[in-house]
Amino acid sequence: MKSTGIIREMDELGRIVIPIELRRSLDMTKGTNIEIFVEDDVISLRKVKDSCVFCGSDKDLVNYMDRLVCSDCIEKLKK
């Protein structure tokens, strides 16, 4: 893991701001989902890639009842 040298203060609600330079470089916009990992005293954030709720594929996704499903799984479910 590479340090950016950027330090941010947490507010009273526990929020921090991810600097615009990082958000731009990672193509993060409002509504981007972030996964949080904790190991010992290290907190890591990772941008979540959209993927099929059944197989994990990121190809040909369709939103069905607020869940992403790929076209292959849709075909399998039709059977």
LINFEN-V244007 format. One record per residue. RES is the residue in one small letter. PSI is psi in degrees with one decimal (* if undefined). OMEGA is omega in whole degrees, 0 to 359 (none if undefined). D_CENTER is the distance of its C-alpha to the mean C-alpha in Angstrom with 2 decimals. Layout:
RES|PSI|OMEGA|D_CENTER, RES|PSI|OMEGA|D_CENTER
This chain:
m|133.6|183|17.86, k|133.2|177|19.23, s|140.1|177|20.16, t|-17.6|184|19.75, g|4.6|181|22.65, i|133.2|178|20.95, i|133.0|179|21.68, r|146.6|177|20.56, e|137.2|177|22.28, m|139.2|179|20.68, d|-177.3|185|22.22, e|-17.2|177|24.08, l|4.0|179|21.13, g|13.7|182|19.07, r|149.2|170|16.90, i|158.6|178|16.44, v|127.5|174|15.84, i|123.3|184|13.73, p|144.5|182|16.47, i|-35.5|180|16.63, e|-41.4|179|17.44, l|-41.2|179|14.18, r|-40.7|179|12.19, r|-45.6|183|14.56, s|-26.4|179|14.51, l|7.1|180|10.75, d|51.2|179|11.05, m|124.2|179|9.01, t|176.2|178|10.88, k|131.6|180|11.53, g|-7.6|178|9.35, t|131.1|178|6.02, n|137.0|181|3.64, i|130.4|176|3.71, e|138.8|183|5.38, i|129.0|177|9.00, f|145.7|176|11.72, v|130.2|174|15.40, e|116.2|186|18.30, d|-117.8|181|21.67, d|22.0|181|21.36, v|127.6|175|18.22, i|125.3|179|14.88, s|143.1|177|11.99, l|141.5|177|8.54, r|133.3|176|5.94, k|130.4|182|3.37, v|128.1|176|2.04, k|139.0|175|5.42, d|135.1|180|7.53, s|161.6|180|10.28, c|134.5|181|13.52, v|-22.8|182|13.86, f|-50.2|188|17.08, c|-12.8|179|16.99, g|-0.3|179|13.50, s|148.6|177|14.74, d|16.8|182|12.88, k|140.3|173|16.31, d|55.8|182|18.10, l|141.7|177|15.70, v|137.7|178|17.38, n|119.5|178|16.28, y|114.3|180|18.71, m|48.8|179|19.03, d|23.7|175|15.44, r|144.7|178|14.28, l|131.5|180|13.57, v|134.9|180|16.51, c|161.9|183|17.76, s|-33.9|178|21.37, d|-44.9|180|22.67, c|-33.5|176|21.69, i|-44.0|178|23.12, e|-42.4|179|26.32, k|-37.8|180|26.49, l|-26.8|179|26.12, k|-25.1|183|28.95, k|*|none|31.33
